[in-house]
Amino acid sequence: MASGPSYFDDPRNKPEVIDPPPKEDMLDIRENVNENAQSALKPNPAVTSGVRELLNCPVCLNAMYPPISQCSNGHTLCSACKPRMHNRCPTCRHELGNIRCLALEKVAASLELPCKYQGFGCIGIHPYYSKLKHESQCAFRPYNCPYAGSDCSAVGDIPFLVSHLKDDHKVDMHNGSTFNHRYVKSNPHEVENATWMLTVFSCFGQYFCLHFEAFQLGMAPAYIAFLRFMGDDNEAKNYSYSLEVGGNGRKVVWQGVPRSIRDSHRKVRDSFDGLIVQRNMALFFSGGDRKELKLRVTGRIWKEQ
């Protein structure tokens, strides 16, 4: 299956976020650095590309942060990888010792770099030691594919993911803020492969993903339906939705706020943040001899004023 165009890197493999060093640790890094020269420094790809390569750890390939270690030959590596090297330099195999590369730490302190999600619209310029934390929270960072039926590695912005879901996953696409879906399963005792194909709704100039599936709740299967918003959580809170399922003169109604696709499908499901119907009740709603599941889920989405 095509996973879409390649973007800067997969957020699912991003390095651990490291806060800037405490002020007391920064004193020795920034001493003797000319403040005027530092404030005048601007990100220049021609100048900083080589320096940025020097600041990448040769073991994990992530950016290095104080304390940066070096061997007697001047080869460097990050503090997280040093314990795994058994005191041997990964480049020349000489003994590492406890030499700290203050010069490289000072160079890093003087750098200001653009966010790696610049291609997605972020125009921020950040000091080296705070750049990684910004990128972990950047509003322009790409989204993971919200499709729940496979471990899809595609990432991108919302327009890309909408096209990806339509073309690669063949999901149902609907315009409008109301829905009426019927779910039928011949063996209601089976949990595996009991997943409705994802449905995407376009309304209010936004996109929403409707999920419905079986999962194990205690000793018996249960069914859950929930809505996710294709955007960030602060935007998702502007909308609400309701879901209703019933039969034989009874019904269950759920009202909630859609969760952002920043939260994984599994995280939302395992938090039970949606309409949950236990198997016995689902079979009661199905009518007949209760040997076949026949559920009709209706609902609507609206924008809060």
C-alpha positions in Angstrom: 0.0 0.0 0.0 1.4 3.4 -0.8 2.2 5.5 2.2 2.2 8.9 0.6 5.0 11.3 0.0 8.0 11.3 2.3 8.1 14.1 4.8 10.9 15.2 7.1 10.7 12.4 9.5 8.1 10.1 11.1 6.9 11.7 14.3 6.4 8.2 15.7 10.2 7.8 15.6 11.0 11.2 17.1 13.7 11.4 19.7 13.0 12.1 23.4 12.2 15.7 24.1 14.9 17.3 26.2 14.3 20.5 28.0 17.0 23.3 27.8 19.8 22.8 30.3 19.3 24.5 33.7 20.7 28.0 34.0 23.6 26.8 36.2 24.7 24.3 33.5 24.5 27.0 30.9 26.9 29.3 32.6 30.0 27.5 31.5 28.6 27.0 28.1 27.9 30.6 27.4 30.9 32.3 29.2 33.2 34.2 26.9 30.6 34.1 24.1 30.2 37.6 22.7 26.5 38.5 23.3 26.4 41.0 20.4 27.7 38.5 18.0 25.3 35.9 19.3 22.2 38.2 18.9 23.3 39.1 15.4 23.6 35.5 14.3 20.9 34.5 11.9 20.1 31.0 10.6 22.2 30.5 7.4 21.8 27.1 5.8 25.2 27.4 4.1 26.9 28.1 7.4 24.9 25.9 9.8 24.5 22.7 7.8 28.0 21.5 8.5 27.8 22.6 12.2 24.4 20.8 12.5 26.0 17.6 11.3 28.7 17.9 14.0 26.0 18.2 16.6 24.4 14.9 15.6 25.4 11.9 17.7 27.2 9.3 15.5 25.3 6.5 17.4 21.6 7.5 17.6 21.9 10.3 15.0 19.8 12.6 17.2 20.9 16.1 18.2 23.3 16.3 21.1 22.7 18.3 24.3 25.0 19.0 27.3 26.9 17.3 28.6 28.4 16.3 25.2 31.2 13.8 25.7 34.3 13.3 23.6 37.3 10.9 23.4 41.0 11.9 23.5 40.9 12.1 19.6 38.0 14.6 19.7 35.2 12.3 18.5 31.9 13.2 20.2 28.7 11.4 21.2 25.6 12.2 23.3 25.2 11.6 27.0 22.4 9.1 26.4 24.6 6.8 24.2 27.8 7.0 26.2 26.8 4.4 28.9 26.0 1.9 26.1 29.5 2.2 24.6 31.3 0.6 27.5 33.6 3.5 27.7 34.8 3.0 24.1 34.6 5.7 21.4 32.2 4.5 18.7 34.4 6.1 16.0 37.9 5.2 16.9 37.4 2.7 19.8 39.7 4.7 22.1 38.8 5.0 25.8 36.2 7.7 26.3 37.0 8.8 29.8 35.1 11.8 31.2 36.1 14.6 28.7 33.4 17.1 28.1 33.3 19.0 24.7 32.6 22.5 26.0 33.5 24.1 22.7 30.8 22.3 20.8 28.3 23.0 23.6 29.2 26.8 23.2 28.7 26.5 19.4 25.2 24.9 20.0 24.3 27.7 22.4 25.0 30.3 19.7 22.8 28.7 17.1 19.2 29.7 16.1 17.5 27.3 13.7 14.2 27.1 11.8 11.7 24.5 12.9 11.9 21.2 11.0 8.3 21.6 10.1 9.0 24.8 8.1 7.7 23.0 5.0 4.3 22.6 6.6 4.1 26.4 7.4 6.0 27.0 10.7 8.0 30.2 10.4 9.5 30.2 13.9 13.3 30.5 14.5 14.4 28.9 17.8 17.6 28.7 19.9 19.2 25.3 19.5 18.5 24.2 23.1 14.7 24.9 22.9 14.1 23.8 19.3 13.4 20.2 20.0 10.8 21.0 22.7 9.1 23.4 20.3 9.0 20.7 17.6 7.3 18.3 19.9 4.4 20.8 20.3 4.5 22.6 17.0 1.0 23.2 15.6 2.4 22.5 12.1 3.8 19.1 12.8 2.2 16.4 10.5 -0.5 14.0 11.6 -0.4 10.2 11.6 -2.9 8.4 9.4 -6.1 7.9 11.4 -7.0 4.6 9.7 -7.5 1.9 12.4 -7.6 -1.2 10.2 -3.8 -1.4 9.7 -0.5 -0.1 11.0 -0.2 2.6 8.3 2.9 4.7 8.5 1.7 7.6 6.3 2.0 11.1 7.8 1.1 14.5 6.5 -1.1 17.5 6.7 -4.9 17.2 6.7 -5.4 17.7 2.9 -2.9 14.9 2.2 -4.4 12.5 4.7 -7.9 13.1 3.3 -6.7 12.1 -0.1 -4.7 9.3 1.3 -7.7 7.8 3.2 -9.8 8.1 0.0 -7.3 6.7 -2.5 -5.3 4.2 -0.5 -7.7 3.0 2.2 -10.9 3.4 0.2 -12.8 4.8 3.1 -16.4 6.1 2.8 -16.5 9.8 2.3 -19.7 11.8 3.2 -20.7 15.4 3.1 -22.9 16.7 5.9 -23.2 16.7 9.6 -25.6 13.8 10.2 -25.1 10.0 9.7 -27.1 6.8 9.8 -25.1 3.6 9.7 -26.1 0.0 9.9 -23.7 -2.6 11.4 -24.4 -6.3 10.8 -22.4 -9.3 12.0 -23.4 -12.9 11.8 -21.3 -14.0 14.8 -21.7 -11.5 17.7 -19.4 -13.5 19.9 -16.4 -12.8 17.7 -14.2 -9.8 18.5 -11.4 -10.1 16.0 -11.9 -8.4 12.6 -15.1 -6.8 13.9 -14.3 -3.3 12.8 -16.4 -1.1 10.7 -14.5 0.6 7.8 -13.7 4.1 8.8 -16.1 6.8 7.6 -15.0 10.4 7.0 -17.4 13.3 7.2 -16.9 16.7 5.8 -18.8 19.6 7.4 -18.3 23.1 8.7 -15.1 23.2 6.6 -13.5 20.4 8.6 -13.1 16.6 8.5 -14.2 14.1 11.1 -13.6 10.3 11.4 -16.4 8.0 12.7 -15.1 4.7 14.2 -17.3 1.7 15.2 -15.8 -1.6 16.4 -16.0 -4.5 18.8 -13.6 -4.9 21.7 -13.2 -7.1 24.7 -14.8 -5.6 27.9 -14.3 -8.0 30.7 -15.3 -11.5 29.7 -17.6 -10.5 26.8 -17.4 -8.4 23.6 -18.8 -4.9 23.6 -19.2 -2.3 20.8 -18.0 1.2 20.8 -18.6 4.1 18.4 -16.7 7.4 18.6 -15.8 10.5 16.6 -12.3 12.0 16.0 -11.5 15.4 14.7 -8.9 15.8 11.9 -7.0 18.6 13.5 -5.6 19.7 16.9 -7.4 19.4 20.2 -7.9 23.1 20.7 -10.0 23.1 17.5 -11.8 19.9 18.3 -13.3 21.5 21.4 -15.3 23.8 19.1 -17.5 20.9 18.1 -19.8 18.4 19.7 -21.5 15.3 18.5 -24.2 12.8 19.5 -24.7 9.1 18.8 -27.8 7.0 19.3 -28.4 3.3 19.0 -31.6 1.3 19.9 -34.4 -1.0 19.1 -37.5 -2.6 20.6 -38.6 0.8 21.9 -35.4 1.4 23.8 -32.3 3.5 23.0 -29.0 4.6 24.3 -27.7 8.1 23.6 -24.1 9.5 23.8 -23.0 13.1 23.6 -19.4 14.2 23.7 -16.6 16.2 22.1 -14.6 14.7 19.3 -11.1 13.8 20.1 -8.2 15.0 18.0 -6.4 12.5 15.7 -3.3 13.5 17.7 -4.7 10.9 20.1 -4.4 7.5 18.5 -7.4 5.4 17.7 -6.3 2.9 20.4 -5.9 5.5 23.0 -9.4 6.9 22.4 -11.0 3.4 22.3 -9.2 2.2 25.5 -10.4 5.4 27.3 -14.0 4.4 26.6 -14.7 7.9 25.4 -17.7 7.1 23.2 -20.9 5.2 22.9 -20.5 1.8 24.4 -23.0 -1.0 24.0 -22.5 -4.3 25.8 -23.2 -7.5 23.8 -26.4 -8.5 25.6 -27.9 -5.1 25.0 -26.7 -5.0 21.4 -28.4 -8.4 20.8 -31.6 -7.0 22.4 -31.5 -4.0 20.1 -31.0 -6.4 17.2 -34.3 -8.2 17.8 -35.1 -11.6 16.2 -33.5 -14.7 17.8 -30.5 -12.6 19.0 -28.1 -14.8 17.0 -27.2 -12.0 14.6 -26.0 -8.5 15.4 -28.0 -5.8 13.6 -27.3 -2.3 15.0 -28.2 1.0 13.5 -26.2 4.0 14.7 -27.4 7.5 14.0 -25.8 10.8 15.0 -25.0 14.3 14.2 -22.2 16.9 14.5 -22.6 20.5 15.4 -20.5 23.5 16.1 -20.6 25.2 19.5 -21.5 28.8 19.5 
